[in-house]
Amino acid sequence: MLSTRNIAALGFMTFAMYLGAGNLIFPPFLGYQAGDHFLSGMVGFLLTGVGLPALALVMVAIVNGSDNLTAALPRRVATSFWVMVFIVIGPAFIIPRAITVAYQFTFAPFVGDTALPFFSAAFCLAAILFSLYPGKLVDSLGKWLTPVLIVMLTTLGIFAIAFPGGDVMTTAEVYQQNALAEGLTQGYMTMDALGSIGFGWVIFRAIQGMGVTEPKAIAKYTFYAAAMYAVAMALVYIALAYIGSTSADLGTSFSNGGEILTAFTTLHFGVYGTLLLGSVMVLACLTTAIGVTTAGSEFYSRTFTPVSYKASVWATMIASGLVANVGLDQLLAITLPVVVALHPIAIVLLFIAPVRKRLTQGAVMATVITTAAFGCVDALHILGKMPAGLNEMFEHSLPLYDFYASWIMPAVVMLVMSLVYSTSKVKARSTVVASATS
């Protein structure tokens, strides 16, 4: 049985892995655009931006580990899926972006891009040192780095409530008609459910590292971690969104949440505001990079026998540092569609997992392929690459297309059909066996 202190540290570690740069930048801009529709927009955002990732962790706990999410898939398909997940949320997307965003909020305002290689090297080395000892991750993230990060974020939250940056903003057109739906869409677009299935590897290993081996106990503590993450992240999102919604006096217009946070911290703290925001961004990006690196390295070392955990850590961070300095923009153009397309597959695997024993392998593959096909449709839509004729047709005929979730209805229909087919097949087989034995 874990102590209260260890449970708290586990929850803090989980929260820290999720809190990346995007999680800090999305909410202020949502609040800025939602204006006096702030509450409706935030309810929607919290449902999909926090509720969906937390649900994903719960599902991981129910099936006793992230690797069991793909147990019903053919081995090669499952392995290919996980390789793609850990590449795109690792050195091909999340970590390089974390490095560049952390740099943009620290050294870039003073020296431009000239120090990026040195910053990248220091950032990657710090991430490597923490990631090399996964057994101590709860201590390093949950007991040290995250509390510091929470103190900084609490400071921002207190100042947001006590000293808002102005009156409530005028509501943007996109939030005037249906703020709840727009909030749901923006929360979904954080893509944190994809991170959940990866972080499941880390959380299970961390719990086992604390001496818990019973599957039911591991599941219970994973539930606790998910609940603590959800509460802490929701409070952070609300505070940051409130900063955006009350930013009328901070400037004439903003194009993203980073600009809003910069203006807010500068107003209240002057030059120290730059240091505060930069420190928050660096810690948030670092903890996410550590979590992603650890998760990917756990997978590689378990799946590919010749690959060691430590070698995976070094390879992941070296590749991430190179990408951040050499070709991030070009690589993002390639990998972002993959991230968007993988997200629906990850979600549908979460819902297949509890009933996978009732499905044939062919039925599971049919559901996954259907989801992947419509996930690609949503990816083209999100990226603005959908041909005009098809875009107009889908807007009128494809449910949830406007919310970038057209995959949901086909996936649900295929899953239900698969369950009915698999159940009838099992019943038919049982009838044949019964007839043969009578």
C-alpha positions in Angstrom: 0.0 0.0 0.0 1.4 3.4 -1.0 1.7 6.2 1.4 -0.3 9.5 0.9 3.0 11.2 0.0 3.8 8.7 -2.7 0.3 8.9 -4.1 0.6 12.6 -4.3 4.0 12.4 -6.0 2.5 10.0 -8.5 -0.3 12.4 -9.3 2.1 15.3 -9.6 4.3 13.3 -12.0 1.3 12.5 -14.1 0.2 16.1 -14.2 3.8 17.3 -15.1 4.0 14.9 -18.1 0.9 16.3 -19.6 1.6 20.0 -19.0 3.5 21.0 -22.1 3.8 24.3 -23.9 0.6 23.8 -25.9 -1.4 23.2 -22.7 -0.2 26.6 -21.4 -0.9 28.4 -24.7 -4.3 27.0 -25.7 -6.4 28.2 -22.7 -5.5 31.9 -22.7 -6.4 32.2 -26.3 -9.7 30.3 -25.8 -10.6 32.7 -23.0 -9.5 35.7 -25.2 -11.9 34.6 -28.0 -14.7 33.3 -25.8 -15.1 36.6 -23.8 -18.4 36.6 -21.9 -19.1 33.0 -23.2 -16.1 31.9 -21.1 -17.9 29.4 -18.9 -19.6 27.6 -21.8 -16.4 27.4 -23.8 -14.4 26.1 -20.8 -16.9 23.4 -20.0 -16.5 22.1 -23.5 -12.8 22.4 -23.4 -12.5 20.6 -20.1 -14.7 17.7 -21.2 -12.4 16.8 -24.1 -9.1 18.5 -23.1 -9.1 16.9 -19.6 -11.9 14.4 -19.5 -10.8 12.5 -22.6 -7.1 12.0 -21.5 -8.2 11.1 -18.0 -10.6 8.5 -19.4 -7.8 7.2 -21.5 -5.7 6.6 -18.4 -8.6 4.9 -16.7 -9.0 2.6 -19.7 -5.3 1.8 -19.6 -5.8 0.9 -15.9 -8.8 -1.3 -16.7 -6.9 -3.3 -19.3 -3.8 -3.4 -17.1 -1.3 -1.5 -19.2 -0.9 0.4 -22.5 0.5 -2.6 -24.3 -2.8 -4.5 -23.8 -4.7 -1.8 -25.8 -3.3 -3.3 -28.9 -3.5 -7.0 -27.8 -6.3 -7.8 -30.2 -4.4 -6.5 -33.2 -2.0 -8.6 -35.3 1.5 -8.4 -33.7 3.1 -6.5 -36.6 0.2 -4.1 -36.8 0.4 -3.4 -33.1 4.1 -2.9 -33.1 3.9 -0.6 -36.1 1.2 1.5 -34.4 3.3 1.9 -31.2 6.4 2.8 -33.3 4.5 5.5 -35.1 3.1 6.8 -31.9 6.4 7.1 -30.1 8.2 8.6 -33.1 5.6 11.4 -33.7 5.1 12.2 -30.0 8.9 12.0 -29.5 11.7 13.1 -31.8 9.5 13.9 -34.8 7.1 16.3 -33.1 6.5 16.9 -29.4 10.1 17.0 -28.1 11.6 19.3 -30.8 8.6 21.6 -30.4 9.1 21.6 -26.7 12.7 22.7 -27.1 12.0 25.5 -29.5 9.0 26.8 -27.5 11.1 26.8 -24.3 13.8 28.7 -26.1 11.4 31.2 -27.6 10.2 32.2 -24.1 13.6 32.4 -22.6 16.6 33.4 -24.7 15.1 34.2 -28.1 13.8 37.7 -27.0 17.3 38.7 -26.1 19.6 37.0 -28.5 17.4 35.7 -31.3 18.1 32.2 -32.7 21.9 32.3 -32.2 21.9 30.4 -28.9 19.4 27.7 -29.9 22.1 25.0 -30.4 23.5 25.6 -27.0 20.1 25.8 -25.4 19.1 22.6 -27.1 22.2 20.7 -25.9 21.5 21.8 -22.3 17.8 21.0 -22.5 18.5 17.5 -24.0 21.2 16.7 -21.5 18.8 17.7 -18.6 16.1 15.5 -20.1 18.5 12.6 -20.5 19.8 12.8 -16.9 16.2 12.6 -15.6 15.0 9.9 -18.1 18.0 7.6 -17.5 16.6 6.6 -14.1 12.9 5.8 -14.6 12.7 4.2 -11.2 13.3 7.6 -9.7 10.9 9.5 -12.0 8.3 9.8 -9.2 10.9 11.5 -7.0 12.4 13.7 -9.6 9.2 14.9 -11.3 6.6 14.3 -8.6 8.5 15.5 -5.5 10.8 18.1 -7.0 10.1 19.6 -10.4 6.3 19.6 -10.3 5.9 21.3 -7.0 8.1 24.2 -8.2 6.0 24.4 -11.4 2.8 24.4 -9.4 4.0 27.2 -7.2 4.7 29.3 -10.3 1.4 28.5 -11.9 -0.4 29.2 -8.6 1.2 32.6 -8.6 -0.1 33.4 -12.0 -3.6 32.1 -11.0 -3.7 34.3 -7.9 -2.7 37.4 -9.8 -5.2 36.6 -12.6 -8.1 36.6 -10.0 -6.9 39.5 -7.8 -5.5 41.7 -10.6 -7.1 40.9 -13.9 -5.6 42.5 -17.1 -8.8 44.4 -17.9 -12.5 43.9 -18.6 -14.0 40.8 -20.2 -13.2 40.6 -23.9 -15.8 40.9 -26.7 -16.8 37.4 -27.8 -15.3 36.3 -31.1 -17.8 35.3 -33.8 -16.8 31.6 -33.6 -17.9 31.5 -29.9 -21.1 33.5 -30.3 -23.2 30.8 -31.8 -22.1 27.7 -29.9 -19.3 28.2 -27.4 -19.7 24.8 -25.9 -19.2 23.0 -29.2 -16.2 25.2 -30.0 -14.7 24.4 -26.6 -15.2 20.7 -27.2 -13.4 21.0 -30.5 -10.5 23.0 -29.0 -10.1 20.5 -26.2 -10.1 17.6 -28.6 -7.4 19.4 -30.6 -4.9 19.2 -27.7 -4.5 15.5 -28.8 -3.7 14.6 -25.2 -5.5 11.3 -25.4 -2.7 10.2 -27.7 -0.3 11.1 -25.0 -2.3 9.1 -22.4 -1.7 5.8 -24.0 2.0 6.5 -24.1 2.2 7.8 -20.6 0.5 4.7 -19.4 3.8 2.8 -19.9 5.5 5.3 -17.5 2.8 5.3 -14.9 2.6 1.5 -14.6 6.4 1.2 -14.4 6.5 4.0 -11.8 3.9 2.2 -9.6 5.7 -1.1 -10.0 8.9 0.7 -9.0 7.3 1.6 -5.7 6.8 -2.0 -4.9 3.2 -2.5 -6.1 2.8 -5.7 -8.2 -0.9 -6.7 -7.8 -2.8 -5.7 -11.0 -5.8 -4.5 -9.1 -3.7 -2.3 -6.9 -1.8 -0.9 -9.9 -5.1 -0.1 -11.5 -6.3 1.6 -8.4 -3.3 3.9 -8.1 -3.6 4.7 -11.8 -7.1 5.8 -11.1 -5.8 8.1 -8.4 -3.2 9.5 -10.7 -5.8 10.2 -13.4 -8.1 11.9 -10.9 -5.3 14.1 -9.5 -4.1 15.0 -13.0 -7.7 15.9 -14.0 -8.3 18.2 -11.0 -4.9 20.0 -11.2 -5.0 20.4 -15.0 -8.6 21.7 -14.9 -7.6 24.4 -12.3 -4.6 25.4 -14.5 -6.8 25.6 -17.6 -9.4 27.7 -15.9 -6.9 30.2 -14.4 -5.1 30.6 -17.8 -8.3 31.0 -19.7 -9.5 33.6 -17.2 -6.3 35.6 -18.0 -7.3 35.5 -21.6 -10.9 36.5 -21.0 -9.9 39.5 -18.9 -7.1 40.8 -21.2 -8.9 43.8 -22.6 -6.2 46.3 -21.3 -3.2 44.1 -22.2 -3.1 45.0 -25.9 -5.1 45.6 -29.0 -5.0 42.1 -30.5 -3.3 38.8 -29.9 -2.7 35.9 -32.3 -1.9 33.2 -29.7 -2.0 32.4 -26.0 1.8 32.9 -25.6 1.4 36.6 -26.5 -1.3 37.0 -23.9 0.7 35.4 -21.1 3.7 37.5 -22.0 1.7 40.7 -21.8 0.1 39.6 -18.5 3.3 38.7 -16.8 5.1 41.8 -18.1 2.2 44.0 -16.8 2.4 42.6 -13.2 6.1 41.6 -12.9 8.0 43.7 -15.4 11.3 42.1 -16.4 10.8 39.5 -13.7 7.6 38.5 -15.6 9.7 37.4 -18.5 11.8 35.3 -16.1 8.7 33.8 -14.5 7.0 32.9 -17.7 10.3 31.6 -19.2 10.8 29.4 -16.1 7.3 28.0 -16.3 7.7 27.2 -20.0 11.1 25.5 -19.6 9.8 23.3 -16.7 6.6 22.4 -18.5 8.5 21.6 -21.7 11.2 19.6 -19.8 8.7 17.5 -17.8 6.8 16.6 -21.0 10.0 15.7 -22.8 11.1 13.5 -19.9 7.7 11.7 -19.9 7.7 11.2 -23.7 11.3 10.0 -23.7 10.8 7.6 -20.9 7.6 6.1 -22.4 9.2 5.6 -25.8 12.3 4.1 -24.3 10.2 1.7 -22.2 8.5 0.5 -25.3 11.6 0.1 -27.5 13.5 -1.8 -24.8 10.6 -4.2 -24.2 9.8 -4.8 -27.8 13.1 -4.9 -29.6 15.5 -7.2 -27.7 18.9 -5.7 -28.9 17.8 -2.2 -27.9 18.6 -1.1 -24.4 16.6 1.5 -22.4 19.6 3.8 -22.0 20.4 3.7 -25.7 16.8 4.6 -26.5 17.0 7.6 -24.2 20.2 8.9 -25.8 19.0 8.3 -29.3 15.6 9.9 -28.7 17.0 13.1 -27.2 19.9 13.4 -29.7 17.5 13.1 -32.6 15.1 15.6 -31.0 17.9 18.1 -30.5 19.0 17.8 -34.2 15.4 18.1 -35.5 14.8 21.2 -33.3 17.9 22.9 -34.9 17.8 21.6 -38.5 14.4 20.9 -39.9 11.6 21.3 -37.4 9.3 23.3 -39.7 9.7 20.8 -42.6 9.2 17.8 -40.3 6.1 19.3 -38.7 4.5 19.6 -42.1 5.0 15.8 -42.5 4.3 14.6 -39.0 1.3 16.8 -38.0 -1.0 14.9 -40.4 0.2 11.6 -38.8 -0.5 12.9 -35.3 -4.0 14.0 -36.3 -4.7 10.7 -38.0 -3.3 8.6 -35.1 -5.4 10.3 -32.5 -8.8 8.7 -33.5 -7.1 5.3 -33.7 -5.8 5.7 -30.2 -9.3 6.7 -28.9 -11.1 3.8 -30.6 -8.5 1.3 -29.3 -9.4 2.6 -25.8 -13.1 1.8 -26.4 -12.3 -1.6 -28.0 -10.1 -2.7 -25.1 -12.8 -3.5 -22.6 -14.7 -5.7 -25.1 -11.8 -7.0 -27.2 -12.3 -10.6 -25.9 -15.7 -10.6 -27.5 -14.4 -9.5 -30.9 -12.6 -11.5 -33.6 -9.3 -10.1 -34.8 -10.9 -9.4 -38.2 -13.6 -7.3 -36.5 -11.1 -5.3 -34.5 -9.1 -4.6 -37.7 -12.2 -3.6 -39.6 -13.0 -1.0 -36.8 -9.5 0.3 -36.8 -9.3 0.6 -40.6 -12.6 2.4 -40.7 -11.4 4.8 -38.0 -8.1 5.4 -39.7 -9.8 6.2 -43.0 -12.1 8.8 -41.6 -9.2 10.0 -39.3 -7.3 10.8 -42.5 -10.4 12.8 -43.7 -10.3 14.8 -40.5 -6.6 15.3 -40.9 -7.0 16.8 -44.3 -9.7 19.0 -43.0 -7.8 20.3 -40.0 -4.7 21.0 -42.2 -6.8 22.8 -44.9 -5.8 20.3 -47.6 -9.3 18.9 -48.3 -10.3 19.6 -52.0 -13.0 22.2 -52.2 -15.6 19.9 -53.8 -15.2 17.2 -51.3 -15.1 19.7 -48.4 -18.5 21.1 -49.4 -19.9 17.6 -49.8 -18.7 16.4 -46.4 -19.9 19.6 -44.7 -23.5 18.7 -45.8 -23.4 14.9 -45.5 -20.8 13.8 -43.0 -21.8 14.1 -39.3 -19.4 15.9 -37.0 -17.2 16.9 -40.0 -17.3 20.6 -38.9 -15.9 19.6 -35.5 -13.0 17.5 -37.0 -14.5 14.3 -35.6 -16.2 12.7 -38.6 -14.5 9.4 -37.6 -16.8 9.0 -34.6 -20.0 7.8 -36.2 -18.4 5.4 -38.7 -16.2 4.0 -35.9 -19.2 3.5 -33.6 -21.3 1.9 -36.3 -18.5 -0.5 -37.3 -17.8 -1.4 -33.6 -21.4 -2.2 -33.0 -21.6 -4.3 -36.2 -18.4 -6.1 -35.2 -19.8 -6.9 -31.8 -23.0 -8.2 -33.3 -21.1 -10.3 -35.9 -18.6 -11.7 -33.4 -21.4 -12.6 -30.9 -23.4 -14.3 -33.6 -20.3 -16.2 -34.8 -19.5 -17.4 -31.3 -23.2 -18.5 -30.8 -23.2 -20.4 -34.1 -19.9 -22.1 -33.2 -21.4 -23.1 -29.8 -24.5 -24.5 -31.5 -22.4 -26.6 -33.8 -20.3 -28.0 -30.9 -23.4 -28.7 -28.9 -25.0 -30.6 -31.8 -21.8 -32.6 -32.4 -21.6 -33.7 -28.8 -25.3 -34.6 -28.4 
